[in-house]
Amino acid sequence: MIRVLIAEDHLMVRAGIRALIEKSGDMHVLGEASNGIEAVDMTKKHKPDVLVMDIMMPLMNGIQAAVNLQELKLDTNILLLSMYSDPGLVHQALKCGVKGYVLKSSVSDELLQAVRAVANRQAYLSSPISKIVVETFTNPTQNRLEDDPLSGLSPREKEVLQLIAEEHTSGEIANLLIISEKTVEKHRARLMNKLNARNLAGLVRWAVKFRMVDRDS
């Protein structure tokens, strides 16, 4: 039996994924997380075979959660779900060591195939995602991605940037990340310097542009 943890912030989507997995006959859902921080904590606690995780989640997005889990060296394989197929997200995801990337538009029997593949430590990419990967490797110059200024940020700076973009106060960020408000302010100053942002609105624009938060955030 494949043990699965689901991380998705939309309740109805999460319920649909759970129902699909539970009907498979060879999978069992250990639990559900509604944001990236919960996903990391629950993965550490339950140690699932597969973590099925949405990329766009509050508090900590799926890519950053994958980075944190990779550093913990847990024996859990990660399958990311996304509405987006843009090359920037795909390459960020693959660099984090995730095993699978499935588009939400394809969530049906393909999700079950992906979970089974990932549980066996095999890579699984939705067809449009596979095309992006192949095109990038076959035409590296033509398909060179725009330089990503966020690549120069530390994992903690990325966490702070997302929380800023979600309109959390310095006090709230400090409580969520278990750091002092003074440290939050230092991270904020470094972010503005590294991203050449004049104000918080400038930081938010970078977070939205590189899909750290939803467009409507």
VEXSE-809856 format. One record per residue (C-alpha): residue number from 0; x, y, z. Coordinates in steps of 0.1 Angstrom, whole numbers, plus 5000, padded with zeros to 4 digits. Layout:
N
ATOM   resi     xx     yy     zz
ATOM    NUM      X      Y      Z
...
//
This chain:
217
ATOM   resi     xx     yy     zz
ATOM      0   5000   5000   5000
ATOM      1   5014   5034   4990
ATOM      2   5011   5059   5018
ATOM      3   5003   5094   5005
ATOM      4   5001   5128   5021
ATOM      5   4981   5156   5003
ATOM      6   4991   5192   5005
ATOM      7   4966   5216   4988
ATOM      8   4951   5248   5002
ATOM      9   4917   5245   4984
ATOM     10   4894   5223   5004
ATOM     11   4873   5210   4974
ATOM     12   4904   5202   4953
ATOM     13   4920   5184   4983
ATOM     14   4888   5164   4988
ATOM     15   4887   5154   4951
ATOM     16   4923   5143   4952
ATOM     17   4917   5123   4984
ATOM     18   4886   5106   4969
ATOM     19   4905   5096   4937
ATOM     20   4935   5082   4957
ATOM     21   4913   5063   4982
ATOM     22   4894   5046   4954
ATOM     23   4926   5033   4938
ATOM     24   4928   5002   4959
ATOM     25   4966   5004   4963
ATOM     26   4970   5038   4981
ATOM     27   4961   5052   5015
ATOM     28   4959   5089   5025
ATOM     29   4978   5095   5057
ATOM     30   4966   5131   5061
ATOM     31   4961   5165   5045
ATOM     32   4979   5198   5048
ATOM     33   4966   5232   5037
ATOM     34   4998   5252   5034
ATOM     35   5035   5246   5029
ATOM     36   5045   5248   5065
ATOM     37   5020   5222   5075
ATOM     38   5032   5200   5045
ATOM     39   5068   5201   5059
ATOM     40   5057   5194   5095
ATOM     41   5033   5165   5085
ATOM     42   5059   5150   5062
ATOM     43   5084   5149   5090
ATOM     44   5058   5133   5113
ATOM     45   5042   5108   5090
ATOM     46   5070   5100   5066
ATOM     47   5047   5092   5036
ATOM     48   5060   5074   5005
ATOM     49   5046   5102   4983
ATOM     50   5038   5138   4991
ATOM     51   5013   5151   4965
ATOM     52   5017   5189   4968
ATOM     53   5003   5220   4951
ATOM     54   5029   5245   4941
ATOM     55   5008   5276   4949
ATOM     56   5001   5275   4987
ATOM     57   5000   5301   5014
ATOM     58   5028   5307   5040
ATOM     59   5052   5285   5021
ATOM     60   5048   5275   4984
ATOM     61   5054   5240   4972
ATOM     62   5088   5246   4957
ATOM     63   5102   5261   4989
ATOM     64   5086   5233   5009
ATOM     65   5104   5208   4986
ATOM     66   5137   5226   4992
ATOM     67   5132   5223   5029
ATOM     68   5123   5186   5027
ATOM     69   5153   5179   5005
ATOM     70   5176   5194   5031
ATOM     71   5160   5171   5057
ATOM     72   5169   5141   5035
ATOM     73   5136   5123   5042
ATOM     74   5127   5091   5024
ATOM     75   5096   5108   5008
ATOM     76   5092   5113   4971
ATOM     77   5075   5146   4960
ATOM     78   5049   5150   4933
ATOM     79   5040   5186   4925
ATOM     80   5007   5197   4911
ATOM     81   5003   5230   4893
ATOM     82   4980   5250   4871
ATOM     83   5010   5265   4854
ATOM     84   5034   5250   4829
ATOM     85   5058   5279   4824
ATOM     86   5095   5269   4821
ATOM     87   5106   5289   4851
ATOM     88   5084   5269   4875
ATOM     89   5092   5236   4859
ATOM     90   5130   5242   4862
ATOM     91   5127   5254   4898
ATOM     92   5108   5223   4906
ATOM     93   5132   5199   4890
ATOM     94   5161   5216   4907
ATOM     95   5145   5209   4941
ATOM     96   5147   5172   4934
ATOM     97   5110   5165   4930
ATOM     98   5101   5133   4912
ATOM     99   5070   5144   4894
ATOM    100   5052   5174   4880
ATOM    101   5015   5170   4870
ATOM    102   4992   5197   4857
ATOM    103   4960   5202   4876
ATOM    104   4941   5200   4843
ATOM    105   4953   5164   4840
ATOM    106   4943   5153   4875
ATOM    107   4924   5121   4870
ATOM    108   4938   5087   4863
ATOM    109   4971   5103   4853
ATOM    110   4975   5114   4889
ATOM    111   4973   5078   4900
ATOM    112   4999   5068   4874
ATOM    113   5021   5096   4886
ATOM    114   5018   5086   4923
ATOM    115   5027   5050   4915
ATOM    116   5057   5060   4894
ATOM    117   5070   5084   4920
ATOM    118   5065   5059   4948
ATOM    119   5089   5036   4928
ATOM    120   5114   5065   4925
ATOM    121   5106   5070   4888
ATOM    122   5102   5105   4873
ATOM    123   5067   5114   4860
ATOM    124   5060   5145   4840
ATOM    125   5027   5155   4823
ATOM    126   5031   5156   4786
ATOM    127   5033   5194   4783
ATOM    128   5059   5195   4810
ATOM    129   5080   5168   4792
ATOM    130   5080   5189   4761
ATOM    131   5093   5219   4780
ATOM    132   5122   5198   4794
ATOM    133   5130   5183   4760
ATOM    134   5129   5216   4742
ATOM    135   5152   5233   4768
ATOM    136   5178   5206   4765
ATOM    137   5177   5203   4727
ATOM    138   5177   5241   4721
ATOM    139   5195   5255   4752
ATOM    140   5203   5289   4736
ATOM    141   5169   5294   4720
ATOM    142   5150   5284   4751
ATOM    143   5173   5301   4776
ATOM    144   5152   5313   4805
ATOM    145   5152   5349   4816
ATOM    146   5177   5354   4844
ATOM    147   5159   5348   4877
ATOM    148   5169   5373   4903
ATOM    149   5153   5352   4930
ATOM    150   5180   5326   4925
ATOM    151   5203   5348   4945
ATOM    152   5181   5347   4975
ATOM    153   5186   5323   5004
ATOM    154   5158   5299   5013
ATOM    155   5149   5320   5043
ATOM    156   5148   5352   5022
ATOM    157   5124   5335   4998
ATOM    158   5102   5325   5028
ATOM    159   5101   5361   5040
ATOM    160   5094   5374   5005
ATOM    161   5064   5352   5001
ATOM    162   5050   5362   5035
ATOM    163   5055   5398   5027
ATOM    164   5036   5393   4994
ATOM    165   5008   5377   5014
ATOM    166   5006   5409   5034
ATOM    167   5018   5395   5067
ATOM    168   5031   5420   5092
ATOM    169   5067   5418   5106
ATOM    170   5053   5404   5138
ATOM    171   5033   5377   5121
ATOM    172   5063   5367   5100
ATOM    173   5085   5365   5131
ATOM    174   5059   5342   5148
ATOM    175   5055   5320   5117
ATOM    176   5093   5316   5111
ATOM    177   5102   5316   5149
ATOM    178   5126   5345   5145
ATOM    179   5127   5380   5159
ATOM    180   5110   5410   5143
ATOM    181   5145   5426   5141
ATOM    182   5157   5397   5120
ATOM    183   5126   5400   5098
ATOM    184   5134   5437   5092
ATOM    185   5170   5427   5082
ATOM    186   5157   5402   5057
ATOM    187   5133   5428   5043
ATOM    188   5162   5453   5039
ATOM    189   5184   5426   5021
ATOM    190   5155   5417   4998
ATOM    191   5150   5453   4988
ATOM    192   5187   5456   4981
ATOM    193   5191   5424   4962
ATOM    194   5159   5429   4941
ATOM    195   5165   5466   4937
ATOM    196   5130   5473   4950
ATOM    197   5122   5508   4963
ATOM    198   5093   5497   4985
ATOM    199   5071   5467   4995
ATOM    200   5050   5470   4964
ATOM    201   5082   5463   4944
ATOM    202   5089   5432   4964
ATOM    203   5054   5420   4958
ATOM    204   5057   5424   4921
ATOM    205   5088   5402   4920
ATOM    206   5070   5375   4941
ATOM    207   5040   5375   4917
ATOM    208   5061   5376   4886
ATOM    209   5080   5345   4896
ATOM    210   5049   5326   4908
ATOM    211   5058   5326   4945
ATOM    212   5022   5337   4951
ATOM    213   4990   5336   4930
ATOM    214   4984   5364   4906
ATOM    215   4955   5377   4927
ATOM    216   4975   5377   4959
//
